[in-house]
């Protein structure tokens, strides 16, 4: 077990905004970005579930527009859920609407498709909630698959599917505390982070312990880190005043009581440099947790488990990707408009 708790980053890091795209500009509309990927040269591909489009930005944030639009043809999508880059000119897209993977050459707009096993996607369709989805360049698809609910506990499995495989590979399994079918992040469970070459699983019982695997599932390192869970928020105790939370939820949360030990972490992101970003802040009950809590604190580690330091994102911004000192985020504005933002970490 590796435990490196002394960080190397300075404590006074700051942020500088480099560019921003989307937002209230009608010519750069984003509705429901379900997947965002950054290429090695800094181009950004966005799988927008709400618009049924895949949109590309150049490395400077200039809007290149949709490269895939709604339809059933080889180069079209219906419900794009994830996207990744195969090289500087090729994207791979997972479309829930057509149950297929599409490889699109951006230069020629030629496309090839591969069907995705419907039995793999069915539990997620049936639940009505996509809690986790990831796509690797080798066409491996990762989902969090829900199981039966018993007394407000649900069996959850992180499952991997690859073309040409007859068996779905379950890589982690734990129980999640749920309310009306939605996960309550305050209760510990296994979490998964997937990068291009590696993937990371957290301890199901809530210890700050992570295991890093290579693409073949071989353990590279297991490490732990000191850290205490953040106190429960008023919303998590059913005492919040947010009008978006129904009163029935507040009553149900008070009846559930509090977890014996709240979750220390709530999300794992493996960035383009294989660094591991561990989100400490939890999303409020009932909130969309796909990109985690806005303005969250992250502990950042090398793939070896060596602790680099901690940094908090700017308000209302959620981590999408990082490489070197550059970080890309998803920002939600006061009108719920979505923007993609490129930030630079300053102070190294």
C-alpha positions in Angstrom: 0.0 0.0 0.0 1.4 3.4 -1.0 0.6 6.5 1.0 2.1 9.8 -0.1 0.5 12.6 1.7 2.9 15.5 1.2 2.0 17.4 -1.9 4.3 19.3 -4.3 2.0 21.9 -5.6 2.1 25.4 -3.9 -0.9 26.2 -1.7 -1.7 29.5 -3.4 -2.6 28.4 -6.9 -5.0 30.5 -8.9 -7.0 30.3 -12.1 -6.9 32.3 -15.3 -9.7 31.9 -17.9 -8.3 31.3 -21.4 -11.5 31.1 -23.4 -15.2 30.3 -23.2 -17.6 28.9 -25.8 -21.4 28.3 -25.7 -23.4 30.1 -23.1 -26.1 32.5 -24.2 -24.8 33.0 -27.7 -27.5 31.5 -29.9 -24.9 30.7 -32.6 -23.1 28.5 -30.0 -25.9 26.6 -28.4 -25.4 23.8 -26.0 -28.4 22.0 -24.5 -27.3 19.0 -22.5 -23.6 18.1 -22.9 -23.4 14.4 -21.9 -19.8 13.8 -23.0 -16.8 16.1 -23.5 -13.4 15.1 -24.8 -10.2 17.0 -25.5 -7.7 15.9 -28.3 -4.0 16.0 -27.8 -3.9 19.4 -29.7 -6.6 20.9 -27.5 -9.6 20.6 -29.8 -12.8 19.8 -27.9 -15.6 17.4 -29.0 -19.0 17.7 -27.2 -21.6 15.0 -27.3 -24.8 16.9 -26.7 -27.6 14.6 -25.7 -30.2 17.4 -25.8 -29.5 18.7 -29.3 -28.6 15.2 -30.7 -25.4 16.6 -32.1 -21.6 16.2 -31.8 -20.0 19.6 -31.8 -16.3 20.5 -32.2 -14.3 23.5 -30.9 -10.8 24.3 -32.1 -7.9 24.5 -29.6 -8.6 28.3 -29.2 -12.2 27.7 -28.4 -13.5 28.8 -31.8 -16.9 27.2 -32.6 -16.5 24.8 -35.5 -20.1 23.7 -35.2 -21.8 20.2 -35.3 -20.0 17.4 -37.1 -22.8 14.9 -36.4 -26.5 15.8 -36.3 -29.8 14.1 -35.5 -30.6 11.1 -37.8 -30.2 7.4 -38.3 -27.5 7.4 -41.0 -23.9 6.3 -40.4 -22.7 9.8 -39.6 -25.7 10.8 -37.5 -26.8 10.4 -33.9 -30.0 10.3 -31.8 -28.8 10.4 -28.2 -25.0 10.8 -28.1 -23.8 9.9 -24.6 -20.0 9.9 -24.8 -17.2 10.9 -27.2 -13.4 10.4 -27.3 -10.6 11.2 -29.8 -8.8 8.5 -31.7 -6.4 11.0 -33.2 -6.4 14.7 -34.1 -8.9 14.1 -37.0 -11.0 11.2 -35.8 -13.7 11.0 -33.1 -15.4 7.9 -31.6 -19.0 8.5 -30.4 -21.3 6.3 -28.3 -25.0 6.8 -29.3 -27.6 5.4 -26.9 -30.3 6.2 -29.4 -29.1 3.8 -32.0 -27.1 1.5 -29.7 -23.9 1.9 -31.7 -20.4 3.3 -31.8 -19.5 5.6 -34.7 -16.0 6.4 -35.9 -16.0 9.7 -37.8 -13.2 11.0 -39.9 -13.5 14.8 -39.5 -11.6 15.6 -42.7 -13.7 13.5 -45.0 -16.9 13.1 -42.8 -16.7 9.4 -43.6 -18.2 7.2 -40.9 -18.1 3.5 -39.8 -20.4 2.0 -37.2 -20.3 -0.9 -34.7 -23.3 -2.1 -32.8 -23.4 -2.1 -29.0 -24.9 -5.0 -27.2 -28.5 -4.1 -26.3 -28.4 -6.3 -23.1 -25.5 -4.2 -21.9 -27.5 -0.9 -22.3 -30.9 -2.2 -21.2 -30.5 -1.9 -17.4 -29.5 1.8 -17.8 -32.4 2.4 -20.3 -34.9 0.8 -17.8 -33.6 2.9 -14.9 -34.2 6.2 -16.7 -31.0 7.6 -15.3 -27.4 7.5 -16.7 -25.2 7.9 -13.6 -21.9 7.1 -15.3 -20.7 6.5 -18.8 -17.1 6.4 -20.3 -15.6 5.6 -23.6 -12.0 4.6 -24.3 -10.2 4.9 -27.7 -10.1 1.1 -28.0 -13.9 1.2 -28.1 -14.4 -0.1 -24.6 -17.7 1.3 -23.1 -18.1 1.6 -19.4 -21.5 2.1 -17.6 -22.8 2.0 -14.0 -25.5 -0.6 -14.2 -28.3 -0.5 -11.6 -29.7 -3.6 -10.0 -32.7 -4.3 -7.7 -33.7 -1.9 -4.9 -34.4 -3.2 -1.5 -35.2 -0.9 1.5 -33.7 2.1 -0.2 -30.5 0.3 -1.1 -29.6 -0.6 -4.7 -27.0 -2.9 -6.1 -24.7 -1.1 -8.4 -22.1 -2.5 -10.8 -19.5 -0.8 -13.0 -19.5 -2.9 -16.2 -17.3 -2.8 -19.3 -18.2 -3.9 -22.8 -16.0 -4.2 -25.8 -16.8 -5.1 -29.4 -16.3 -8.8 -30.1 -16.7 -9.9 -26.5 -19.6 -12.1 -25.4 -19.3 -11.3 -21.7 -19.8 -8.0 -19.9 -16.9 -7.4 -17.5 -18.0 -6.3 -14.0 -15.0 -4.4 -12.5 -16.6 -3.1 -9.3 -19.8 -3.8 -7.3 -21.3 -2.1 -4.2 -24.5 -0.9 -2.7 -25.8 2.6 -3.1 -28.2 4.4 -0.9 -31.0 5.7 -3.1 -34.1 7.9 -2.9 -36.8 7.6 -5.6 -34.2 5.7 -7.6 -31.6 8.6 -7.4 -28.2 8.0 -5.7 -27.5 9.8 -2.4 -23.8 10.7 -2.6 -23.4 11.1 1.2 -23.4 7.3 1.6 -20.1 5.7 0.6 -20.0 3.3 -2.4 -17.5 2.3 -5.1 -16.6 5.0 -7.6 -14.9 4.6 -11.0 -12.6 6.9 -13.0 -11.7 5.9 -16.6 -8.8 7.3 -18.7 -7.5 6.4 -22.1 -5.2 3.7 -20.8 -6.0 3.2 -17.1 -8.9 3.1 -14.8 -9.3 3.7 -11.0 -11.7 2.2 -8.4 -12.3 3.5 -5.0 -13.0 1.5 -1.8 -16.7 0.4 -1.5 -16.7 1.0 2.3 -15.7 4.6 2.1 -12.0 4.5 3.0 -9.8 6.9 1.1 -8.2 4.1 -0.8 -7.8 3.9 -4.6 -6.7 1.1 -6.9 -5.2 1.8 -10.3 -5.5 -0.7 -13.1 -4.0 -0.9 -16.6 -6.2 -1.5 -19.7 -5.9 -5.3 -19.2 -7.2 -5.1 -15.6 -3.8 -5.7 -14.0 -3.3 -3.8 -10.7 -0.6 -1.1 -11.1 -0.8 0.4 -7.6 -3.1 0.7 -4.6 -2.8 3.8 -2.5 -4.5 5.6 0.4 -4.6 9.2 1.5 -5.5 10.9 4.8 -8.6 12.9 4.7 -11.9 13.3 6.5 -15.4 13.5 5.0 -16.9 17.0 4.7 -19.8 17.5 7.2 -23.3 16.8 5.9 -24.9 19.8 4.3 -28.4 21.0 5.3 -29.7 19.6 2.1 -28.2 16.2 2.8 -29.9 16.2 6.2 -33.2 17.1 4.7 -33.1 20.6 6.2 -32.3 22.6 3.0 -34.4 25.5 1.8 -33.7 25.1 -1.9 -37.0 25.3 -3.7 -35.8 22.8 -6.3 -35.9 20.0 -3.7 -39.5 18.7 -3.1 -40.7 18.7 0.5 -41.3 15.0 0.2 -37.6 14.6 -0.4 -36.8 16.6 2.8 -39.1 14.4 4.8 -37.6 11.2 3.3 -34.1 12.3 4.0 -34.9 13.0 7.6 -36.5 9.6 7.9 -33.4 7.9 6.4 -31.2 9.4 9.0 -27.5 10.1 8.5 -24.8 7.7 7.2 -22.5 6.4 10.0 -19.5 7.8 8.1 -20.2 10.2 5.2 -18.5 9.6 1.8 -15.0 11.1 1.7 -14.9 11.3 -2.1 -17.7 11.7 -4.7 -16.1 11.5 -8.1 -12.9 10.3 -9.8 -11.5 11.7 -13.1 -8.4 10.4 -14.9 -7.0 13.1 -17.0 -5.1 13.1 -20.3 -1.8 12.9 -18.4 -3.1 9.9 -16.3 -3.3 12.1 -13.2 -6.1 11.2 -10.9 -8.4 14.0 -9.7 -10.5 13.0 -6.6 -13.5 15.2 -5.9 -14.1 15.9 -2.3 -17.4 17.9 -2.4 -20.6 15.9 -2.8 -23.4 16.8 -5.1 -26.7 17.7 -3.4 -29.4 15.0 -3.2 -31.3 14.7 -6.4 -28.8 16.8 -8.4 -27.2 15.6 -11.7 -23.9 14.1 -10.6 -22.5 13.2 -14.1 -19.9 16.0 -13.8 -19.9 16.3 -10.1 -20.4 19.3 -7.8 -19.8 22.8 -9.1 -16.8 24.6 -7.6 -15.6 21.4 -6.0 -12.3 20.7 -4.3 -10.1 18.1 -5.9 -7.1 16.1 -4.5 -4.7 15.4 -7.4 -2.4 12.4 -7.7 0.1 11.0 -10.2 -0.8 7.5 -11.5 1.8 6.2 -9.0 -0.3 7.5 -6.1 2.1 10.4 -5.4 0.0 13.3 -4.0 0.5 16.5 -6.0 -1.9 18.8 -4.1 -5.4 20.1 -3.8 -7.2 22.8 -5.8 -10.8 24.1 -5.8 -12.5 24.9 -9.1 -14.1 28.3 -9.7 -17.8 28.7 -8.8 -20.3 26.9 -10.9 -17.6 25.0 -12.9 -17.3 21.3 -13.2 -14.2 19.4 -14.2 -14.2 17.8 -17.7 -10.5 17.2 -18.6 -7.0 18.4 -17.7 -3.6 18.3 -19.3 -0.5 20.0 -17.8 -1.6 23.3 -16.4 -4.7 23.5 -18.7 -8.1 22.5 -17.3 -11.4 22.3 -19.2 -14.7 22.7 -17.4 -18.4 22.8 -17.9 -20.0 25.9 -16.6 -23.7 26.4 -15.8 -24.9 30.0 -15.9 -27.7 31.7 -14.1 -30.1 30.8 -16.9 -28.9 27.2 -16.9 -27.0 27.9 -20.1 -24.0 25.6 -20.6 -20.5 26.8 -21.6 -17.2 25.0 -22.1 -14.4 26.9 -20.4 -10.6 26.5 -20.7 -8.7 27.5 -17.6 -5.0 27.8 -16.8 -3.6 26.9 -13.4 -1.3 29.7 -12.3 1.3 29.6 -9.5 3.2 26.4 -10.2 
